[in-house]
Amino acid sequence: MPRWKVLPAQLDPRVRQLVVRLRRLKDHSGLSLRQLAARTGYSPKSWERYLSGGSLPPREAVEALARIGGEDPTRLLALHEVAAQAWRDGRAEPPDTTAPDALSSGPDEAEIPPHGRALRVAIVAGAVALVLAVSSAVLVAARFMDDDSAATPAAGPLAATAPAATPTYHCRDARTGGRWYAGNSRTLNATVAYGSSGPEVAEVQCLLRRAGISPGGIDGMFGPLTRSAVVRFQKQARLDADGIVGPHTWKALRG
């Protein structure tokens, strides 16, 4: 695995913390930038900018990477919110001039009293400290869990850090009892939506492909591409195009 480039020295520490966490999740997933783009709907060049600190990733991209890495997106989205505030502050600060920002709809920085600026800095710093404390506690807990479930000595030290194998799904379309099945799940009423994963999602992806609508890869991950394909199919079947696969959409897919 290639080593990451050093992040820009002028990058705000709050943004740096987010980028470092995203890099770790990307490494843990074992995916290339092209594979990551296929899973999330954001291009390889976009992910290259996000992971190099060149631009701030959107909230949806952060949430998608968290789910791919098997992590609760709540903590990562909290980091993103703090980083977004830092990014806005850094971009909004006028360089060596006292003139107000022409695009700003709020009061000038000069009009904010000193105690107001100090309060804002204290609030942001407190939020960052809270996020860092939670992250540290999670990492310590994960380390103890890894120690308890370590592999045998013959497996070597790298076995405990190897990413879990991604399930492989196949489409084996067959019509039984007047319905189509792809060999991954036989459910007729399970609710499958954005962020879901597993054989039910793979079944939806196979049935969408059989219907002539590409969901991207058959990977069992309900990401932006799969959701877009579900919406297209629902419109074509004259169903509520909400992007959620429920009993009515299952019936149409298996019909």
PAZAPA-4460 file (N, C-alpha, C; in steps of 0.05 Angstrom, whole numbers, plus 32768, in hexadecimal, padded with zeros to 4 digits):
% residues 255
    n_x    n_y    n_z   ca_x   ca_y   ca_z    c_x    c_y    c_z   seq   type   mol
   8011   7FE8   8000   8000   8000   8000   8012   8019   8000     1      M     A
   800E   802C   7FEC   801F   8044   7FEB   801B   8056   8003     2      P     A
   8030   8064   800B   802E   8076   8021   8021   808F   8019     3      R     A
   8012   809B   802B   8004   80B4   8026   8018   80CC   8024     4      W     A
   8011   80DF   8014   8021   80F8   8013   801C   8108   802C     5      K     A
   8030   8118   8034   802D   8129   804B   8018   813E   8046     6      V     A
   8007   8142   8059   7FF2   8157   8056   7FFE   8173   8057     7      L     A
   7FF1   8186   8049   7FFC   81A1   8049   7FFF   81AD   8065     8      P     A
   8016   81BB   806A   801C   81C5   8085   8007   81D9   808E     9      A     A
   7FFB   81E8   807B   7FE8   81FD   8082   7FCC   81F2   8087    10      Q     A
   7FC8   81D8   8084   7FAD   81CC   8088   7FA5   81CE   80A5    11      L     A
   7F8D   81D8   80AA   7F82   81DB   80C5   7F82   81C1   80D4    12      D     A
   7F8A   81C0   80ED   7F8C   81A6   80FC   7F71   8198   80FC    13      P     A
   7F5B   81A6   80FC   7F41   8199   80FD   7F3B   818B   80E3    14      R     A
   7F43   8197   80CC   7F40   818A   80B2   7F54   8173   80B0    15      V     A
   7F6C   8177   80BA   7F80   8162   80B9   7F76   8148   80C8    16      R     A
   7F69   814C   80DF   7F5F   8136   80EF   7F4B   8125   80DE    17      Q     A
   7F39   8133   80D0   7F25   8126   80BF   7F33   8116   80A9    18      L     A
   7F46   8123   809B   7F54   8116   8084   7F62   80FD   808D    19      V     A
   7F70   80FF   80A4   7F7F   80E8   80AF   7F6C   80D0   80B4    20      V     A
   7F54   80D6   80BF   7F41   80C1   80C5   7F36   80B5   80AA    21      R     A
   7F32   80C6   8096   7F28   80BC   807C   7F3E   80AA   806F    22      L     A
   7F57   80B2   8072   7F6D   80A2   8066   7F6E   8086   8073    23      R     A
   7F6A   8086   808E   7F6B   806C   809C   7F54   805A   8093    24      R     A
   7F3C   8065   808F   7F25   8056   8086   7F2A   804B   806A    25      L     A
   7F36   805C   8059   7F3C   8053   803E   7F50   803C   803E    26      K     A
   7F65   803F   804E   7F79   802A   8050   7F6C   8010   805A    27      D     A
   7F5B   8012   806F   7F4F   7FFB   807B   7F3C   7FED   8067    28      H     A
   7F2F   7FFC   8055   7F1D   7FF0   8042   7F2C   7FDF   802D    29      S     A
   7F46   7FE6   8028   7F55   7FD9   8013   7F4D   7FE0   7FF7    30      G     A
   7F3D   7FF5   7FF4   7F33   7FFD   7FD9   7F46   8011   7FCC    31      L     A
   7F48   800F   7FB2   7F56   8024   7FA3   7F44   803C   7FA0    32      S     A
   7F4F   8053   7F96   7F3E   806A   7F92   7F28   8065   7F7D    33      L     A
   7F2F   8055   7F69   7F1B   804F   7F55   7F04   803D   7F61    34      R     A
   7F0C   802A   7F71   7EF7   8019   7F7F   7EE7   802A   7F92    35      Q     A
   7EF4   803C   7FA1   7EE6   804D   7FB4   7ED2   805F   7FA5    36      L     A
   7EDA   8069   7F8D   7EC8   8079   7F7D   7EAF   8069   7F75    37      A     A
   7EB4   8050   7F6D   7E9D   803F   7F65   7E8A   803A   7F7C    38      A     A
   7E94   8038   7F94   7E83   8033   7FAC   7E74   804B   7FB5    39      R     A
   7E7F   8063   7FB1   7E73   807B   7FBD   7E67   808F   7FA9    40      T     A
   7E6D   808C   7F8F   7E62   809E   7F7B   7E73   80B8   7F78    41      G     A
   7E89   80BB   7F86   7E9B   80D2   7F83   7EB3   80C9   7F74    42      Y     A
   7EBD   80DA   7F61   7ED2   80D1   7F4F   7EED   80CD   7F5D    43      S     A
   7EFF   80BD   7F50   7F1A   80B9   7F5C   7F29   80D3   7F61    44      P     A
   7F26   80E6   7F4E   7F33   8100   7F52   7F28   810F   7F6A    45      K     A
   7F0E   810D   7F6E   7F02   811A   7F86   7F0E   810E   7F9F    46      S     A
   7F0F   80F3   7FA1   7F1A   80E6   7FB9   7F37   80ED   7FBC    47      W     A
   7F46   80F0   7FA6   7F62   80F8   7FA8   7F65   8113   7FB5    48      E     A
   7F53   8126   7FAE   7F53   8141   7FBA   7F4B   813F   7FD8    49      R     A
   7F36   812F   7FDE   7F2D   812D   7FF9   7F43   8122   800C    50      Y     A
   7F51   810E   8002   7F64   8100   8013   7F80   810D   8013    51      L     A
   7F83   8122   8003   7F9C   8131   8003   7F99   814C   8011    52      S     A
   7F80   8152   801B   7F7B   816C   8028   7F77   8182   8014    53      G     A
   7F73   817C   7FFA   7F6F   8191   7FE6   7F54   819D   7FE7    54      G     A
   7F40   818D   7FEF   7F25   8198   7FF1   7F16   8188   8006    55      S     A
   7F01   8194   8012   7EF2   8187   8027   7EDD   8174   801B    56      L     A
   7EDD   815B   8023   7EC9   8149   8017   7EAD   8150   8021    57      P     A
   7E98   814B   8010   7E7D   8150   8019   7E75   813C   802F    58      P     A
   7E60   8143   803D   7E57   8132   8054   7E4F   8116   804A    59      R     A
   7E43   8114   8032   7E3A   80FA   8028   7E52   80E8   8022    60      E     A
   7E68   80F4   8018   7E80   80E4   8012   7E8C   80D9   802C    61      A     A
   7E8D   80E9   8041   7E98   80E0   805A   7E87   80CA   8066    62      V     A
   7E6D   80CD   8064   7E5B   80B8   806F   7E5E   809E   805F    63      E     A
   7E60   80A0   8044   7E63   8088   8034   7E7D   8079   803B    64      A     A
   7E94   8088   803E   7EAD   807B   8045   7EAC   806E   8061    65      L     A
   7E9E   807B   8073   7E9B   806F   808E   7E8D   8055   808D    66      A     A
   7E78   8053   807D   7E68   803A   807C   7E78   8024   806E    67      R     A
   7E88   802C   8059   7E98   8018   804B   7EAD   800D   805E    68      I     A
   7EB8   801F   8070   7ECD   8016   8083   7EC1   8009   809B    69      G     A
   7EA6   8006   809C   7E9A   7FF8   80B3   7E9A   8009   80CC    70      G     A
   7E9A   8023   80CA   7E9B   8034   80E2   7E81   8044   80E4    71      E     A
   7E79   8049   80FD   7E61   8059   8102   7E67   8075   80F8    72      D     A
   7E57   807F   80E4   7E5D   8099   80D8   7E59   80B1   80EB    73      P     A
   7E4C   80AD   8102   7E46   80C3   8114   7E5F   80D2   811C    74      T     A
   7E73   80C4   8126   7E8C   80D1   812F   7E9A   80DF   8118    75      R     A
   7E9B   80D2   8101   7EA8   80DE   80EA   7E9A   80F7   80E0    76      L     A
   7E80   80F6   80E1   7E70   810E   80D8   7E74   8125   80EC    77      L     A
   7E78   811F   8106   7E7E   8134   8119   7E99   8141   8113    78      A     A
   7EAD   8131   810C   7EC7   813C   8103   7EC3   814D   80EA    79      L     A
   7EB2   8143   80D8   7EAE   8152   80BF   7EA1   816D   80C4    80      H     A
   7E8F   816E   80D7   7E82   8188   80DD   7E96   819C   80E8    81      E     A
   7EA7   8192   80FA   7EBC   81A4   8105   7ECF   81AD   80EF    82      V     A
   7ED7   819A   80DE   7EEA   81A0   80C8   7EDD   81B4   80B4    83      A     A
   7EC3   81B0   80AF   7EB5   81C2   809D   7EB5   81DF   80A7    84      A     A
   7EB1   81E2   80C2   7EB2   81FC   80CE   7ECE   8208   80CB    85      Q     A
   7EE3   81F8   80D0   7EFE   8201   80CD   7F04   8209   80B0    86      A     A
   7EF9   81FA   809D   7EFE   81FF   8081   7EF0   821A   8079    87      W     A
   7ED8   821E   8083   7ECA   8237   807D   7ED9   824F   808A    88      R     A
   7EE2   824B   80A2   7EF0   8261   80B0   7F0A   8268   80A0    89      D     A
   7F18   8254   8097   7F31   8259   8089   7F2C   8267   806E    90      G     A
   7F17   825F   8060   7F11   826B   8046   7F05   8287   8049    91      R     A
   7EF7   828C   805F   7EE9   82A6   8062   7EFB   82BC   806C    92      A     A
   7F12   82B6   8077   7F23   82CA   8082   7F30   82DB   806D    93      E     A
   7F2C   82F6   806B   7F37   8307   8056   7F55   830A   8059    94      P     A
   7F65   8308   8043   7F82   830A   8045   7F8C   8327   8046    95      P     A
   7F97   832F   805D   7FA4   8349   8060   7F92   8360   8057    96      D     A
   7F7A   8362   805F   7F69   8378   8058   7F53   837A   806D    97      T     A
   7F48   8392   8070   7F33   8396   8084   7F18   8399   8076    98      T     A
   7F18   8396   805B   7EFE   8398   804D   7EED   8380   8053    99      A     A
   7ED3   8383   8054   7EC2   836B   8059   7EC1   8359   8041   100      P     A
   7EBB   8340   8046   7EB8   832C   8030   7E9F   8333   8021   101      D     A
   7EA1   8337   8007   7E8B   833F   7FF7   7E75   8329   7FF5   102      A     A
   7E7D   8310   7FF9   7E69   82FB   7FF7   7E5D   82F4   8012   103      L     A
   7E65   8300   8027   7E5B   82F9   8042   7E41   8307   8047   104      S     A
   7E2E   82F8   8052   7E14   8303   8059   7E12   830A   8076   105      S     A
   7E26   8304   8086   7E26   8309   80A2   7E37   8321   80A9   106      G     A
   7E3B   8327   80C3   7E4B   833E   80CB   7E69   833A   80C6   107      P     A
   7E78   8350   80C3   7E94   834F   80BF   7EA1   8343   80D8   108      D     A
   7EB9   8336   80D3   7EC8   832B   80EA   7ED0   8342   80FD   109      E     A
   7ED5   835A   80F1   7EDD   8371   8101   7EC7   837A   8114   110      A     A
   7EAD   8374   810C   7E97   837D   811C   7E92   836A   8134   111      E     A
   7E9E   8353   8133   7E99   833F   8149   7EAB   8347   8160   112      I     A
   7EA0   834B   8178   7EB0   8353   818F   7EC4   833E   8196   113      P     A
   7EDB   8345   81A3   7EF0   8332   81A9   7EE5   831A   81BA   114      P     A
   7ED3   8320   81CD   7EC9   830A   81DD   7EB9   82F6   81CD   115      H     A
   7EAB   8300   81B7   7E9C   82EF   81A5   7EAE   82DC   8196   116      G     A
   7EC5   82E7   818C   7ED7   82D6   817D   7EE3   82C1   8190   117      R     A
   7EEA   82C9   81A8   7EF5   82B6   81BC   7EE2   82A0   81C2   118      A     A
   7EC8   82A7   81C5   7EB4   8293   81CB   7EB1   827F   81B4   119      L     A
   7EB2   8289   819B   7EB0   8277   8184   7EC7   8264   8183   120      R     A
   7EDF   826E   8187   7EF7   825E   8187   7EF6   8249   819D   121      V     A
   7EEC   8250   81B5   7EEA   823D   81CB   7ED6   8227   81C5   122      A     A
   7EBF   822E   81B8   7EAB   821A   81B1   7EB6   8206   819D   123      I     A
   7EC3   8210   8188   7ECF   81FF   8174   7EE4   81ED   8180   124      V     A
   7EF6   81F9   8191   7F0B   81E9   819D   7F00   81D3   81AF   125      A     A
   7EEA   81DA   81BE   7EDE   81C6   81CF   7ED2   81AF   81BF   126      G     A
   7EC6   81B6   81A7   7EBA   81A1   8196   7ED0   818E   818C   127      A     A
   7EE7   819A   8184   7EFD   818A   817A   7F07   8178   818F   128      V     A
   7F0A   8183   81A8   7F15   8173   81BE   7F02   815B   81C4   129      A     A
   7EE8   8160   81C3   7ED4   814B   81C8   7ED7   8135   81B3   130      L     A
   7ED9   813D   8199   7EDB   8129   8184   7EF4   8119   8186   131      V     A
   7F0B   8126   818D   7F24   8118   8190   7F23   8105   81A7   132      L     A
   7F16   810D   81BD   7F14   80FB   81D4   7F04   80E2   81CE   133      A     A
   7EED   80E6   81BF   7EDD   80CF   81B8   7EED   80BC   81A5   134      V     A
   7EFB   80C9   8192   7F0B   80B9   817F   7F20   80A9   818D   135      S     A
   7F2E   80B5   81A1   7F43   80A7   81AF   7F37   808F   81BF   136      S     A
   7F20   8093   81CB   7F13   807E   81DA   7F0C   8066   81C8   137      A     A
   7F02   806D   81B0   7EFA   8058   819D   7F13   8048   8194   138      V     A
   7F29   8056   818F   7F41   8049   8186   7F4D   8037   819C   139      L     A
   7F4B   8040   81B5   7F55   8030   81CB   7F44   8016   81CE   140      V     A
   7F2A   801A   81CC   7F18   8002   81CE   7F1D   7FEF   81B8   141      A     A
   7F21   7FFA   819F   7F27   7FE8   8189   7F41   7FD9   818C   142      A     A
   7F55   7FE6   8198   7F6F   7FD9   819C   7F6C   7FC2   81B0   143      R     A
   7F5C   7FC5   81C5   7F58   7FAF   81D8   7F49   7F98   81CB   144      F     A
   7F36   7F9F   81BA   7F26   7F8A   81AC   7F38   7F7A   8199   145      M     A
   7F4A   7F89   818B   7F5D   7F7B   8179   7F6F   7F68   8189   146      D     A
   7F79   7F71   81A1   7F8A   7F61   81B1   7F7C   7F47   81BA   147      D     A
   7F62   7F49   81C1   7F54   7F32   81CB   7F4E   7F1E   81B5   148      D     A
   7F4C   7F27   819B   7F44   7F15   8186   7F5B   7F12   8172   149      S     A
   7F74   7F14   817B   7F8B   7F12   8169   7F8D   7EF6   815E   150      A     A
   7F9A   7EF4   8146   7F9D   7EDA   8139   7FB4   7ECB   8146   151      A     A
   7FB8   7EB1   813F   7FCD   7EA0   814A   7FE8   7EAB   8142   152      T     A
   7FFD   7EA5   8151   8018   7EB0   814B   8021   7EAA   812F   153      P     A
   8019   7E93   8124   8022   7E8C   8109   8017   7E9F   80F4   154      A     A
   8001   7EAD   80FA   7FF5   7EBF   80E7   8005   7ED8   80E3   155      A     A
   8016   7EE0   80F7   8026   7EF7   80F4   8018   7F10   80FD   156      G     A
   8027   7F26   8102   801B   7F3F   810D   800A   7F4D   80F8   157      P     A
   800D   7F47   80DE   7FFE   7F56   80CA   7FE2   7F4B   80C8   158      L     A
   7FDD   7F32   80D2   7FC3   7F25   80CE   7FAD   7F35   80DD   159      A     A
   7FB4   7F41   80F4   7FA0   7F4F   8104   7F98   7F69   80F7   160      A     A
   7FA9   7F74   80E5   7FA2   7F8E   80D9   7F98   7F8C   80BD   161      T     A
   7F96   7F73   80B2   7F8D   7F6F   8097   7F6F   7F75   8096   162      A     A
   7F65   7F84   8081   7F49   7F8B   807F   7F38   7F71   807B   163      P     A
   7F20   7F71   8085   7F0E   7F5A   8082   7F07   7F57   8065   164      A     A
   7F05   7F3D   805C   7EFE   7F37   8040   7EE3   7F42   8039   165      A     A
   7EE0   7F4E   8022   7EC6   7F58   8019   7EB6   7F42   800D   166      T     A
   7E9D   7F3E   8016   7E8D   7F28   800A   7E8A   7F2A   7FEC   167      P     A
   7E8A   7F14   7FDE   7E87   7F13   7FC2   7E6B   7F0A   7FBB   168      T     A
   7E5E   7F19   7FAA   7E42   7F13   7FA2   7E42   7F0E   7F83   169      Y     A
   7E2F   7EFC   7F7B   7E2C   7EF5   7F5F   7E0E   7EF6   7F58   170      H     A
   7E08   7EFA   7F3F   7DED   7EFB   7F35   7DE7   7EE1   7F27   171      C     A
   7DD6   7ED1   7F32   7DCD   7EB8   7F26   7DAF   7EB9   7F22   172      R     A
   7DA7   7EC9   7F0E   7D8B   7ECE   7F09   7D7C   7EB5   7F02   173      D     A
   7D66   7EB0   7F0F   7D55   7E99   7F0A   7D38   7EA0   7F11   174      A     A
   7D25   7E97   7F02   7D09   7E9D   7F07   7CFC   7E84   7F14   175      R     A
   7CF1   7E89   7F2C   7CE5   7E74   7F3C   7CCA   7E7E   7F46   176      T     A
   7CB5   7E6E   7F41   7C9B   7E75   7F4C   7C91   7E90   7F41   177      G     A
   7C99   7E97   7F29   7C90   7EB0   7F1D   7CA0   7EC8   7F26   178      G     A
   7CB6   7EC4   7F36   7CC6   7EDA   7F3F   7CE3   7ED6   7F37   179      R     A
   7CF2   7EEC   7F35   7D0E   7EEB   7F2E   7D1F   7EEC   7F48   180      W     A
   7D32   7EDB   7F49   7D45   7EDA   7F60   7D62   7ED9   7F55   181      Y     A
   7D74   7EE7   7F63   7D90   7EE8   7F59   7DA3   7ED8   7F6A   182      A     A
   7D99   7EC9   7F7E   7DAA   7EB7   7F8D   7DB7   7EC3   7FA5   183      G     A
   7DB1   7EDC   7FAD   7DBD   7EE8   7FC4   7DAA   7EEA   7FDC   184      N     A
   7D90   7EEF   7FD6   7D7C   7EF1   7FEB   7D61   7EEB   7FDE   185      S     A
   7D4F   7EDF   7FEE   7D34   7ED9   7FE4   7D1F   7EEA   7FF2   186      R     A
   7D27   7F00   7FFE   7D14   7F11   800C   7D01   7F1E   7FF9   187      T     A
   7CE9   7F23   8004   7CD4   7F31   7FF4   7CCC   7F4B   8001   188      L     A
   7CD5   7F50   801A   7CCC   7F68   8028   7CE1   7F76   8039   189      N     A
   7CFA   7F6E   8038   7D0F   7F7B   8048   7D12   7F98   803E   190      A     A
   7D16   7FAB   8050   7D1A   7FC7   8049   7D38   7FCB   8045   191      T     A
   7D3F   7FD4   802D   7D5B   7FD8   8026   7D5D   7FF5   801C   192      V     A
   7D70   8005   8027   7D72   8021   8020   7D90   802A   8021   193      A     A
   7D94   8044   801C   7DAF   804F   801B   7DBE   8049   8035   194      Y     A
   7DD6   803E   8033   7DE6   8037   804A   7DE4   801A   8052   195      G     A
   7DD0   800B   8046   7DCD   7FEF   804D   7DE3   7FDF   803F   196      S     A
   7DE8   7FC7   8048   7DFC   7FB5   803C   7DF5   7F98   8041   197      S     A
   7DFF   7F86   8030   7DF9   7F6A   8034   7DED   7F5D   801C   198      G     A
   7DE4   7F44   801F   7DDA   7F35   8008   7DC0   7F40   7FFD   199      P     A
   7DAF   7F4D   800E   7D97   7F59   8003   7D9D   7F6F   7FEF   200      E     A
   7DB2   7F7F   7FF6   7DBA   7F95   7FE4   7DC4   7F89   7FCA   201      V     A
   7DD5   7F73   7FCC   7DDF   7F66   7FB4   7DC8   7F5B   7FA3   202      A     A
   7DB3   7F51   7FB0   7D9C   7F46   7FA1   7D8E   7F5D   7F92   203      E     A
   7D8B   7F74   7F9F   7D80   7F8C   7F91   7D91   7F94   7F79   204      V     A
   7DAB   7F94   7F7D   7DBD   7F9D   7F67   7DBB   7F89   7F4F   205      Q     A
   7DBA   7F6F   7F55   7DB7   7F5C   7F3F   7D9D   7F5F   7F30   206      C     A
   7D87   7F63   7F3F   7D6C   7F66   7F33   7D6B   7F80   7F23   207      L     A
   7D78   7F95   7F2D   7D79   7FAE   7F1D   7D88   7FAA   7F03   208      L     A
   7D9E   7F9B   7F05   7DAD   7F96   7EEC   7D9D   7F85   7ED9   209      R     A
   7D8E   7F72   7EE3   7D7D   7F61   7ED2   7D68   7F72   7EC4   210      R     A
   7D5F   7F87   7ED2   7D4B   7F99   7EC7   7D56   7FAE   7EB4   211      A     A
   7D71   7FAD   7EB0   7D7E   7FBF   7E9D   7D87   7FD9   7EA8   212      G     A
   7D88   7FDB   7EC3   7D91   7FF4   7ED0   7DA9   7FED   7EE1   213      I     A
   7DC0   7FF9   7EDA   7DD9   7FF3   7EE8   7DDB   8000   7F03   214      S     A
   7DE0   7FF1   7F19   7DE4   7FFC   7F34   7E01   8000   7F3A   215      P     A
   7E13   7FFD   7F26   7E30   7FFD   7F2B   7E39   7FE1   7F2F   216      G     A
   7E49   7FDB   7F43   7E52   7FC0   7F48   7E3E   7FB0   7F59   217      G     A
   7E41   7F96   7F58   7E31   7F84   7F69   7E41   7F7F   7F82   218      I     A
   7E41   7F92   7F95   7E53   7F91   7FAC   7E44   7F90   7FC7   219      D     A
   7E29   7F90   7FC6   7E1A   7F8F   7FDF   7E1B   7FA9   7FEF   220      G     A
   7E23   7FBF   7FE3   7E24   7FD9   7FF1   7E10   7FEC   7FE4   221      M     A
   7DFD   7FF6   7FF3   7DE8   8008   7FE9   7DF2   8025   7FEA   222      F     A
   7E01   802C   7FD5   7E0C   8047   7FD3   7DFC   8059   7FC0   223      G     A
   7E08   8070   7FB8   7DFA   8083   7FA7   7DF2   8077   7F8C   224      P     A
   7E04   8066   7F80   7DFD   805A   7F65   7DE6   8047   7F67   225      L     A
   7DE5   8037   7F7C   7DCF   8024   7F80   7DB5   8033   7F85   226      T     A
   7DB7   8048   7F96   7D9E   8058   7F9C   7D93   8065   7F82   227      R     A
   7DA5   8070   7F71   7D9D   807C   7F58   7D8F   8067   7F46   228      S     A
   7D9A   804F   7F45   7D8F   803A   7F35   7D73   8032   7F3F   229      A     A
   7D70   8031   7F5A   7D56   802A   7F66   7D41   803F   7F5F   230      V     A
   7D49   8059   7F60   7D36   806E   7F5A   7D2D   806C   7F3D   231      V     A
   7D40   8067   7F2B   7D39   8064   7F0E   7D26   804D   7F0A   232      R     A
   7D2B   8036   7F17   7D19   801F   7F14   7CFE   8026   7F1F   233      F     A
   7CFC   8033   7F36   7CE2   8039   7F42   7CD2   804C   7F30   234      Q     A
   7CE0   805F   7F24   7CD1   8071   7F11   7CC7   8060   7EF9   235      K     A
   7CD8   804E   7EEF   7CD1   803E   7ED8   7CB9   802B   7EDF   236      Q     A
   7CB8   8022   7EF8   7CA3   8010   7F01   7C8B   8020   7F0C   237      A     A
   7C8C   803B   7F0B   7C77   804C   7F15   7C71   8048   7F33   238      R     A
   7C87   8046   7F42   7C86   8044   7F5F   7C8F   805E   7F6B   239      L     A
   7C8C   8061   7F85   7C97   8079   7F93   7CB5   8078   7F91   240      D     A
   7CC1   808C   7F83   7CDE   808C   7F7E   7CED   8098   7F97   241      A     A
   7CED   8088   7FAD   7CFB   8092   7FC5   7D16   8085   7FC9   242      D     A
   7D1E   8073   7FB7   7D39   8067   7FB9   7D3A   8052   7FCF   243      G     A
   7D24   804A   7FDB   7D23   8035   7FF0   7D15   801C   7FE5   244      I     A
   7D22   8005   7FE8   7D17   7FEC   7FDE   7D06   7FDF   7FF5   245      V     A
   7CEC   7FDF   7FF0   7CD9   7FD3   8003   7CC9   7FBD   7FF4   246      G     A
   7CB3   7FB4   8000   7CA3   7F9E   7FF4   7C9A   7FA4   7FD8   247      P     A
   7C91   7FBD   7FD2   7C87   7FC3   7FB7   7C9D   7FC2   7FA3   248      H     A
   7CB5   7FCD   7FAA   7CCB   7FCD   7F97   7CD6   7FB1   7F94   249      T     A
   7CD7   7FA1   7FA9   7CDF   7F85   7FA7   7CCD   7F76   7F93   250      W     A
   7CB3   7F7B   7F96   7C9F   7F6D   7F84   7CA4   7F74   7F67   251      K     A
   7CAA   7F8E   7F62   7CAF   7F96   7F46   7CCA   7F8B   7F3C   252      A     A
   7CDE   7F8A   7F4E   7CF8   7F80   7F45   7CF7   7F62   7F3F   253      L     A
   7CE7   7F53   7F4F   7CE6   7F36   7F4C   7CD1   7F2E   7F37   254      R     A
   7CC0   7F42   7F2F   7CAC   7F3C   7F1B   7CB8   7F37   7F00   255      G     A
***
